[in-house]
Amino acid sequence: MGFGHVVFPVSGESLKTLSQAGEAVLGPIAEICRRHQLRIILDLVSAPPAGIAADDAVPDPRRVPTPDRQTAFDPQAAVDLPLDLAALVGAGISGFAVSVGEEAPRWADVIARTRSSGGECRFLAWTDVGADQAAIRDAGFDACLGPAGALEAWQGDAHAQAEPTRLPTMAYPERPFGPRLAGRIRHTPLLRRASLRALRLAAAAGDGLLVPMGFEVAAREPAHRGPAADAVSEFRWAQQTAPFDLSDEIAATMATPHGGAGGSMATRVLSGPGEPVLALFRTAIPASETGDLILVNENLRQPARVLPSPILRGIGGEFGPFTAKPPDAAPGLDGARPITLDAGETRVLTARRAAPVAASVARLPEQALERAVRAPRLAIEAVTPTAGEPRFPVKRIAGEAVRVEADVIADGHDVTAVALLWRPADERAWREQRMAPLGNDRWAAEFPLERIGRYVFAVEAWRDVFGTFLYELRKKHAARLDLSVEIEEGRLLVEQARGAARGSVRAELDALLARIAATATGRLDLLLAPETAALMASADQRPFAVRQDPAQPVDAERRAAGFASWYELFPRSQSREPGRHGTFDDVITRLPAIRAMGFDVLYFPPIHPIGRKNRKGRNNSLTPGPDDPGSPYAIGAAEGGHDAIHPELGTIADFRRLRDAAAEHGLELALDFAIQCAPDHPWLRDHPGWFGWRPDGSIRYAENPPKKYEDIVNVDFYADDAMPALWRTLRDIVAFWVGEGVRLFRVDNPHTKPFPFWEWLIADIRGRDPGVVFLAEAFTRPKVMYRLAKVGFSQSYTYFTWRNTKAELTSYLTELTTAAPRDFFRPHFFVNTPDINPLFLQTSGRPGFLIRAALATTLSGLWGMYNGFELCEAQAVPGKEEYLDSEKYQLRAWDLDRPGNIVAEITRLNRIRHANPALQSHLGLTFYKASNDSILYFAKATPDRGNTVLVAINLDPHRAQDADIEIPLWEWGLPDDAVMAAEDLMRGERFAWHGKVQHIRLDPADSPFAIWRIQPAQEV
């Protein structure tokens, strides 16, 4: 099997006999071993101490079990021991193994005398984890015998730091003198895996192998126990009953070079306690060109996945990449992808020392020095607000003030000055406001958005020379120091500023210098005067100035971009006569009622000609009747495309009359911009190159799995003929409707069209009219929705429709109002849409509609509803979030006076929104504690808390719920027993709350929500 030594145990009683018999007994054995290229090592053992049986010894749980035998070291016997050992060396013995414990120094004399008397021989020390190898080496030992093949040897923190091994270590895969693997594992496949794992771990983690007799055939009894005849008998029985034989595997392992080949090695555990894979890193010290990574799957039944990062981090980039050590051909570890270890597998990987990445500065040191000399001394970091990339604007409403904060960091102790610069994009001159320190190098200031359109701002910082002078002067003056030199320094600073100043500032500095020269006693007061500081600030040359670059854009949008209540209806269903197609004139008759409910925006699905090819029938059927009107989203027919009006609705003149009538009622029209075509849209005839065609000449219809739209085909934005003709045509369509007075566009599925297209189109349109607002109907992944907001969309549909529980709503609104999206993403809370009949509404009855209305109207400045919500319409296609008899596919005649409607509640909610600025944005939101998970309790407040509204909503539409709530007295700095004036905004009742904790009950049979406006009670 490739071994070079054979170890025989010999007890203290037998040692003297063997030494006296000498070559007569040992000579033949030694000769046989020499013929097989084996050397003999005698293991010097004695019985355990009297009174303690080895198998009954109480183990120390902090240490790997030590061999349950010990070497006799009797100081009296040690006098004669070297002579006995020397005689054995003369008889052909090559070395001795002893268990030294903590008595290694006492063996030094024995080893030295043995070698001087008997010649060269090896001494091996049985060691435990954490043994003092330096002391063992200094005593004269040549190597150690240790438990590196046992998993428990590497557990705990003994090897957390890479302590060097001072001596070569012969590792054993199982304890030669204790319980064997076969005695603990009865299942043969698992036993074989465990044995191979231990063998390979010992070989990889040691400098040589010590394999106990019988290990290769899964012997169950400990080796070296009892008379030799018994040991031979047990071994033969083990061979005859062996479940497997690992002789070939041992031979292959012995043929592979081991560890450090005798050098000083360091082994460190890279994995943490309890991890499924043991990871060891082993390398020679003090410096080595190679290192070994040993990975061991501790689970004998299941594979284990190894993530590279935690392991490679422990190696610190000094070695790599790691490849399988021959003869293995298993995958290596390169940091890019995980690897998988089979159940019980031990894998050894090796790598050479890795050269560090060469720094580019080292190639051109003089250029690097020049850059460093000219680099800014100050740093501007963490500027807010931001949309993540400087090219994307943050969003605000015109009339608001933008609060800007920034970290400004400078070396040394000089005073730093920081200014906020801003300007409208159509002006060249910057306006400026000094920023105030907030502490910890954070600064803040505000600037106003006075007009609709694009603004830009930047932060500028510099070292304030005169400010630093004043800071030090005041401290010295307070300490009553002589300031004659400092006063002259101040005069010189004023003089230097005067030399660089111009105009009125220079004249004022001349006057200041004259006053300083004219007085002998008042110069200090002149230098410390606030007027002098202000004058010097205006004359400051701003040394080491650095400015935020590029500047951050801000879009100041009109009020409707952030606050509006939308009402959606299908014009064709407004006749109120079954079977008659509605017209724009029919819509005009509905305007007073819609406005009376408090809505600001009237939104239409597409109003363009509807295709006839593949037209859909009722409930999305593929077999329409002759009178079925089709889906308005199948845009385009012989009558025209996206810039035309469906003939049955009216003419462009009728549309204009509707637009004007809506404006007279205080309503603004919003149109649907859906970039899709019916198969008979004129574009397919006039511009076939704008579409993607199949090899058979057909065209693929649109899909949004699981939904299919056989009556719709999509354009190909990147078809050769489409660039840029299609892009320009689509822009012109939007411009056409803007010319017709439409400035609100709901865009259908914008996430399925290119981001660059939207960024260009919206910038182009808003460059002509900054008041145009785009709403993204993008129910997709959050980051895609956020990207659409960044490229220009003012508003977006959200996941609100599917957030129903207290935890869901709290988590989602916290993300929208406190994380990065707050500065560029405005949520538009639609409670339903023609496409979405939420499951919650299908099963919750009238209270459910009130719950969702209360949530939408109070949590966001933007909310919307689709016609029928106020009537509590909830009939659904079974098992789907779709309306039965949907208006998308047929005409509907609505009973607008349906019993059980919630028109009055919606009207009241909209009035409350208009009367309370705190409810006109999704920001200013704080969730507070309510002792019931069915009650959502929060506040909406303006920045100065001048308008504060508390809202409590019972999210359970079926049962009354109670809760204790806390009135946020602390927000006003009030004690817990303070009094707050409150007004119930739904009922119009006024009262006072005494104390912080109040009890509420919300019954969906009455009203599932309550809204209060609060303020500290005024003392009379």
BELZINOR-V380500 format. One record per run of one state. SS is the DSSP state (helix for helix, strand for strand, loop for the rest). FROM is the first residue (numbers start at 0). TO is the last residue. If there is no record, write none. Layout:
ss=SS from=FROM to=TO
ss=SS from=FROM to=TO
This chain:
ss=loop from=0 to=3
ss=strand from=4 to=10
ss=helix from=11 to=20
ss=loop from=21 to=21
ss=helix from=22 to=34
ss=loop from=35 to=37
ss=strand from=38 to=45
ss=loop from=46 to=52
ss=helix from=53 to=55
ss=loop from=56 to=68
ss=strand from=69 to=69
ss=loop from=70 to=76
ss=helix from=77 to=89
ss=loop from=90 to=93
ss=strand from=94 to=98
ss=loop from=99 to=102
ss=helix from=103 to=117
ss=loop from=118 to=120
ss=strand from=121 to=125
ss=loop from=126 to=131
ss=helix from=132 to=137
ss=loop from=138 to=141
ss=strand from=142 to=145
ss=loop from=146 to=149
ss=helix from=150 to=153
ss=loop from=154 to=162
ss=strand from=163 to=164
ss=loop from=165 to=166
ss=strand from=167 to=170
ss=loop from=171 to=179
ss=helix from=180 to=183
ss=loop from=184 to=186
ss=helix from=187 to=204
ss=loop from=205 to=206
ss=strand from=207 to=208
ss=loop from=209 to=213
ss=helix from=214 to=216
ss=loop from=217 to=226
ss=helix from=227 to=239
ss=loop from=240 to=245
ss=helix from=246 to=253
ss=loop from=254 to=263
ss=strand from=264 to=268
ss=loop from=269 to=275
ss=strand from=276 to=283
ss=loop from=284 to=288
ss=strand from=289 to=296
ss=loop from=297 to=302
ss=strand from=303 to=305
ss=loop from=306 to=306
ss=helix from=307 to=314
ss=loop from=315 to=317
ss=strand from=318 to=318
ss=loop from=319 to=320
ss=strand from=321 to=323
ss=loop from=324 to=331
ss=strand from=332 to=332
ss=loop from=333 to=337
ss=strand from=338 to=340
ss=loop from=341 to=344
ss=strand from=345 to=352
ss=loop from=353 to=358
ss=helix from=359 to=361
ss=loop from=362 to=363
ss=helix from=364 to=373
ss=loop from=374 to=376
ss=strand from=377 to=383
ss=loop from=384 to=392
ss=strand from=393 to=396
ss=loop from=397 to=399
ss=strand from=400 to=409
ss=loop from=410 to=414
ss=strand from=415 to=423
ss=loop from=424 to=429
ss=strand from=430 to=433
ss=loop from=434 to=434
ss=strand from=435 to=438
ss=loop from=439 to=440
ss=strand from=441 to=447
ss=loop from=448 to=451
ss=strand from=452 to=462
ss=loop from=463 to=463
ss=helix from=464 to=477
ss=loop from=478 to=482
ss=helix from=483 to=499
ss=loop from=500 to=501
ss=helix from=502 to=517
ss=loop from=518 to=521
ss=helix from=522 to=527
ss=loop from=528 to=528
ss=helix from=529 to=537
ss=loop from=538 to=541
ss=strand from=542 to=546
ss=loop from=547 to=550
ss=strand from=551 to=556
ss=loop from=557 to=557
ss=helix from=558 to=560
ss=loop from=561 to=562
ss=strand from=563 to=568
ss=loop from=569 to=569
ss=helix from=570 to=572
ss=loop from=573 to=582
ss=helix from=583 to=595
ss=loop from=596 to=599
ss=strand from=600 to=603
ss=loop from=604 to=608
ss=strand from=609 to=609
ss=loop from=610 to=616
ss=helix from=617 to=619
ss=loop from=620 to=633
ss=strand from=634 to=634
ss=loop from=635 to=635
ss=strand from=636 to=636
ss=loop from=637 to=638
ss=strand from=639 to=639
ss=loop from=640 to=650
ss=helix from=651 to=663
ss=loop from=664 to=666
ss=strand from=667 to=672
ss=loop from=673 to=675
ss=strand from=676 to=676
ss=loop from=677 to=680
ss=helix from=681 to=685
ss=loop from=686 to=686
ss=helix from=687 to=689
ss=loop from=690 to=691
ss=strand from=692 to=692
ss=loop from=693 to=697
ss=strand from=698 to=698
ss=loop from=699 to=699
ss=strand from=700 to=703
ss=loop from=704 to=705
ss=strand from=706 to=712
ss=loop from=713 to=718
ss=helix from=719 to=721
ss=loop from=722 to=723
ss=helix from=724 to=738
ss=loop from=739 to=742
ss=strand from=743 to=747
ss=loop from=748 to=748
ss=helix from=749 to=751
ss=loop from=752 to=753
ss=helix from=754 to=767
ss=loop from=768 to=771
ss=strand from=772 to=776
ss=loop from=777 to=780
ss=helix from=781 to=790
ss=loop from=791 to=793
ss=strand from=794 to=795
ss=loop from=796 to=797
ss=helix from=798 to=801
ss=loop from=802 to=804
ss=helix from=805 to=817
ss=loop from=818 to=818
ss=helix from=819 to=822
ss=loop from=823 to=825
ss=strand from=826 to=829
ss=loop from=830 to=831
ss=strand from=832 to=832
ss=loop from=833 to=834
ss=strand from=835 to=835
ss=loop from=836 to=837
ss=helix from=838 to=858
ss=loop from=859 to=860
ss=strand from=861 to=865
ss=loop from=866 to=867
ss=helix from=868 to=870
ss=loop from=871 to=874
ss=strand from=875 to=875
ss=loop from=876 to=881
ss=strand from=882 to=882
ss=loop from=883 to=901
ss=helix from=902 to=914
ss=loop from=915 to=915
ss=helix from=916 to=918
ss=loop from=919 to=923
ss=strand from=924 to=926
ss=loop from=927 to=928
ss=strand from=929 to=929
ss=loop from=930 to=933
ss=strand from=934 to=940
ss=loop from=941 to=946
ss=strand from=947 to=953
ss=loop from=954 to=959
ss=strand from=960 to=965
ss=loop from=966 to=967
ss=helix from=968 to=971
ss=loop from=972 to=977
ss=strand from=978 to=983
ss=loop from=984 to=987
ss=strand from=988 to=993
ss=loop from=994 to=995
ss=strand from=996 to=1002
ss=loop from=1003 to=1005
ss=strand from=1006 to=1006
ss=loop from=1007 to=1007
ss=strand from=1008 to=1015
ss=loop from=1016 to=1019
